[in-house]
Amino acid sequence: MSDQRVSLDGIRVGLSISDSPDLIRLGLDKEHVHDAVITLATALLAKGGEIAYGGDLRPQGFTRTLIRSAQMYNDTRQAGDSRSFAKIFSYLAGVVRQNWTASDRVKCRREFEGAVAIIDDFPAPGNPDLVDPWPASLTSMRERITDDCRAYVFMGGQVTNFKGALPGIAEEALLMLKKKKPIYLVGGFGGCTSDLIKSIWGLKPPVDLDREAAKNDFRYLKALEQIALYKDHFPNNGLTLEENHALAAMDDSNQFLPMILRGISKACQTKKNY
């Protein structure tokens, strides 16, 4: 299937992307990741897809990068263009929503009108006496976003200092694998995504030796162990094993973009239960 024939109409694709601790070692920087995100998002929207992301709308975050991509895409539409306006579905966890004021909401609607749909109807943490409400709140949001998405793309990812029960990339990948939904692991940016790849393919050690902080965090090791339990559900993404191996080493959007678009189209059009 050529890139020109790919259609993602109505397919909501989740993006799980954050800065990687390996960028400098790999000869990359944050701009490489942001450029890749913009290129990927624009292509998904141009093919009729929807984009979902669990973020907090902070000024320098990836959610803003995605929203700008949608705004730029919408601005290029010509009069009479039959394409629907692009939207980013931004999922805000309950603990994030609690910090929002009414004026925050009004400002956000004005700033992002027509480009973002905010989904924040998640219950607040059930136990107000929780010392740390973040893990339960983030898990609830991630359960919902993986329910709503038919495919998911992963790049980079923190390996320490995460607020959830598991790193965001690891938890969302685990949920997608449990639900037997297609995931795409772009490993060239390192980080958590790279470690997920190693766990799925049974490579040892699952954590790079230079990541002592991650190796000493039982939650991180637990996440990799849980991912390995569902390795038989991968690949289930419209790509061959050889293509997934190639994707695991890529950091160039010109290479991984057509592969991901083709895989999503093939996987989601042949699996109507998603």
C-alpha positions as CSV (number, residue, x, y, z in Angstrom):
1,M,0.0,0.0,0.0
2,S,1.6,3.3,-1.1
3,D,1.5,6.4,1.2
4,Q,-0.8,8.1,-1.3
5,R,-3.5,5.5,-0.9
6,V,-3.4,5.5,2.9
7,S,-6.6,6.7,4.6
8,L,-7.0,7.0,8.4
9,D,-10.5,8.5,8.3
10,G,-12.0,8.3,11.8
11,I,-9.1,6.5,13.3
12,R,-8.0,8.0,16.7
13,V,-4.2,7.5,17.2
14,G,-2.6,8.0,20.6
15,L,0.8,9.5,20.8
16,S,3.0,8.7,23.9
17,I,6.0,10.9,23.5
18,S,8.3,12.6,26.0
19,D,11.9,13.7,26.2
20,S,14.5,10.8,26.5
21,P,17.5,10.8,28.8
22,D,19.5,9.2,25.9
23,L,19.3,12.1,23.4
24,I,22.8,13.5,24.0
25,R,24.3,10.0,23.9
26,L,22.6,9.4,20.6
27,G,23.7,12.7,19.1
28,L,20.2,14.2,19.2
29,D,18.5,17.0,21.1
30,K,14.9,18.0,22.1
31,E,14.4,19.8,18.7
32,H,14.8,16.4,16.9
33,V,12.0,15.0,19.0
34,H,9.7,18.0,18.6
35,D,10.3,18.1,14.8
36,A,9.5,14.4,14.6
37,V,6.3,15.0,16.6
38,I,5.1,17.9,14.3
39,T,5.8,15.9,11.1
40,L,4.0,12.8,12.5
41,A,1.0,14.8,13.7
42,T,0.6,16.7,10.5
43,A,0.7,13.5,8.4
44,L,-1.8,11.8,10.7
45,L,-4.2,14.7,10.4
46,A,-3.7,15.0,6.6
47,K,-4.7,11.4,6.2
48,G,-8.0,12.0,8.2
49,G,-6.8,10.6,11.5
50,E,-7.5,12.0,15.0
51,I,-4.8,12.4,17.6
52,A,-5.0,11.7,21.3
53,Y,-2.5,12.7,23.9
54,G,-2.5,12.7,27.7
55,G,-0.9,15.9,28.7
56,D,-1.3,19.0,30.9
57,L,-1.2,21.9,28.3
58,R,1.9,23.5,29.9
59,P,3.4,26.1,27.6
60,Q,6.5,24.1,26.5
61,G,4.9,20.7,26.6
62,F,4.2,18.2,23.8
63,T,0.4,18.9,23.9
64,R,1.1,22.5,22.8
65,T,3.3,21.2,20.0
66,L,0.5,18.9,18.8
67,I,-2.1,21.7,19.0
68,R,0.1,24.0,16.9
69,S,0.3,21.2,14.3
70,A,-3.5,21.0,14.1
71,Q,-3.8,24.8,13.9
72,M,-1.2,25.0,11.1
73,Y,-3.0,22.2,9.3
74,N,-6.4,24.0,9.6
75,D,-4.9,27.2,8.4
76,T,-3.8,25.6,5.1
77,R,-7.3,24.6,4.2
78,Q,-8.7,26.3,1.1
79,A,-12.2,27.6,0.7
80,G,-14.5,24.7,-0.1
81,D,-12.1,22.1,1.2
82,S,-14.2,19.1,2.1
83,R,-11.8,17.9,4.8
84,S,-13.0,18.2,8.3
85,F,-11.2,20.5,10.7
86,A,-8.4,18.7,12.6
87,K,-8.6,18.3,16.3
88,I,-6.3,17.1,19.0
89,F,-8.0,15.2,21.8
90,S,-6.2,16.3,24.9
91,Y,-6.9,14.0,27.9
92,L,-6.4,15.8,31.3
93,A,-6.2,13.6,34.4
94,G,-8.3,14.5,37.4
95,V,-5.4,15.8,39.4
96,V,-4.5,18.2,36.5
97,R,-8.1,19.3,36.1
98,Q,-8.3,20.2,39.8
99,N,-5.7,22.8,39.3
100,W,-7.6,24.6,36.5
101,T,-9.7,27.7,37.2
102,A,-12.7,28.8,35.2
103,S,-10.6,31.5,33.6
104,D,-8.1,28.9,32.5
105,R,-10.8,27.1,30.7
106,V,-12.1,30.2,28.9
107,K,-8.5,31.2,27.9
108,C,-7.8,27.7,26.6
109,R,-11.0,27.6,24.5
110,R,-10.2,31.0,23.0
111,E,-6.6,30.1,22.3
112,F,-7.2,26.7,20.8
113,E,-10.7,27.1,19.3
114,G,-11.3,24.6,16.5
115,A,-8.0,22.7,17.1
116,V,-8.4,20.9,20.4
117,A,-11.1,18.9,22.3
118,I,-10.4,18.7,26.0
119,I,-11.5,15.4,27.6
120,D,-11.4,15.7,31.4
121,D,-14.5,13.9,32.7
122,F,-12.4,11.6,34.9
123,P,-13.4,11.2,38.5
124,A,-11.2,12.8,41.1
125,P,-9.1,10.4,43.1
126,G,-11.6,8.3,45.1
127,N,-9.7,8.6,48.4
128,P,-9.1,12.2,49.4
129,D,-6.7,11.0,52.1
130,L,-4.3,9.5,49.6
131,V,-0.8,10.8,50.2
132,D,-0.1,10.8,46.5
133,P,-3.2,11.0,44.2
134,W,-1.2,11.1,41.0
135,P,-0.8,7.3,40.3
136,A,-4.5,6.4,40.5
137,S,-5.5,9.6,38.6
138,L,-3.1,9.0,35.8
139,T,-4.0,5.3,35.5
140,S,-7.7,6.3,35.2
141,M,-6.8,8.7,32.4
142,R,-4.6,6.2,30.6
143,E,-7.3,3.5,30.7
144,R,-9.7,5.9,29.0
145,I,-7.3,7.1,26.3
146,T,-6.3,3.5,25.4
147,D,-10.0,2.6,25.2
148,D,-10.7,5.4,22.8
149,C,-7.6,4.9,20.6
150,R,-7.3,2.3,17.9
151,A,-3.5,2.6,17.5
152,Y,-0.6,4.1,19.5
153,V,2.8,5.5,18.6
154,F,5.6,5.6,21.2
155,M,8.8,7.6,21.1
156,G,11.4,8.4,23.8
157,G,10.2,8.6,27.3
158,Q,11.4,9.2,30.8
159,V,12.9,6.4,32.9
160,T,13.0,8.3,36.2
161,N,11.0,11.0,38.1
162,F,7.6,9.9,36.7
163,K,4.4,10.6,38.7
164,G,2.4,7.5,37.9
165,A,2.4,4.0,39.1
166,L,4.4,3.2,36.0
167,P,6.2,5.5,33.5
168,G,3.5,6.9,31.2
169,I,4.9,5.3,28.0
170,A,5.2,1.9,29.7
171,E,1.7,2.0,31.2
172,E,0.0,3.1,28.0
173,A,2.0,0.5,26.0
174,L,1.0,-2.2,28.5
175,L,-2.7,-1.2,28.3
176,M,-2.6,-1.3,24.5
177,L,-0.9,-4.7,24.5
178,K,-3.5,-6.1,27.0
179,K,-6.3,-4.9,24.7
180,K,-4.5,-6.4,21.7
181,K,-4.4,-3.1,19.9
182,P,-1.6,-2.1,17.5
183,I,1.4,-0.2,18.8
184,Y,4.4,1.3,17.0
185,L,7.7,1.6,18.8
186,V,10.1,4.2,17.4
187,G,13.2,3.3,19.2
188,G,15.8,5.7,17.7
189,F,15.3,8.3,20.4
190,G,16.1,5.9,23.2
191,G,14.4,6.3,26.5
192,C,11.6,4.1,27.9
193,T,10.5,3.1,24.4
194,S,13.9,1.6,23.7
195,D,13.7,-0.4,26.9
196,L,10.2,-1.6,26.0
197,I,11.5,-2.9,22.7
198,K,14.2,-4.9,24.6
199,S,11.7,-6.4,27.0
200,I,9.3,-7.4,24.2
201,W,12.1,-9.1,22.3
202,G,13.6,-10.7,25.4
203,L,16.9,-8.9,25.3
204,K,19.0,-8.7,28.4
205,P,19.6,-6.7,30.4
206,P,16.2,-4.9,30.0
207,V,17.7,-1.6,31.3
208,D,20.9,0.0,30.0
209,L,23.8,-0.4,32.4
210,D,24.3,3.4,32.5
211,R,20.9,4.0,34.0
212,E,21.6,3.2,37.6
213,A,18.6,5.3,38.8
214,A,16.2,3.4,36.6
215,K,17.7,0.1,37.6
216,N,17.1,0.9,41.3
217,D,13.5,1.9,40.8
218,F,11.4,-1.2,41.3
219,R,8.4,0.4,39.5
220,Y,10.5,0.8,36.3
221,L,11.7,-2.8,36.4
222,K,8.1,-4.0,37.2
223,A,6.9,-2.1,34.1
224,L,9.4,-3.9,31.8
225,E,8.6,-7.3,33.4
226,Q,4.9,-6.8,32.8
227,I,5.5,-5.7,29.2
228,A,7.4,-8.9,28.5
229,L,4.4,-11.0,29.6
230,Y,2.5,-9.7,26.6
231,K,5.2,-10.0,24.0
232,D,3.1,-12.5,22.1
233,H,0.6,-9.7,21.3
234,F,3.3,-7.9,19.3
235,P,3.6,-7.3,16.5
236,N,-0.1,-6.9,15.8
237,N,0.3,-3.7,13.8
238,G,0.1,-4.3,10.1
239,L,3.9,-4.4,9.8
240,T,6.2,-7.4,9.4
241,L,8.6,-8.4,12.1
242,E,11.5,-7.1,10.0
243,E,9.8,-3.7,9.6
244,N,9.3,-3.5,13.3
245,H,12.9,-4.3,13.8
246,A,13.8,-1.4,11.5
247,L,11.3,0.9,13.2
248,A,13.1,0.1,16.5
249,A,16.2,1.9,15.3
250,M,14.8,4.9,13.5
251,D,14.9,8.5,14.5
252,D,14.2,10.0,11.0
253,S,10.6,10.9,10.4
254,N,11.1,10.6,6.6
255,Q,11.8,6.9,7.3
256,F,9.4,5.9,10.0
257,L,6.4,8.1,8.9
258,P,5.3,6.1,5.8
259,M,5.8,2.9,7.7
260,I,3.6,3.9,10.6
261,L,0.9,5.3,8.3
262,R,0.8,2.1,6.3
263,G,0.8,-0.1,9.4
264,I,-2.1,1.8,11.0
265,S,-4.2,1.8,7.9
266,K,-3.7,-1.9,7.4
267,A,-4.1,-3.0,11.0
268,C,-7.2,-0.9,11.7
269,Q,-9.0,-1.5,8.5
270,T,-8.6,-5.3,9.0
271,K,-9.6,-5.3,12.7
272,K,-13.1,-4.0,12.9
273,N,-13.4,-4.7,16.6
274,Y,-11.2,-1.8,17.5
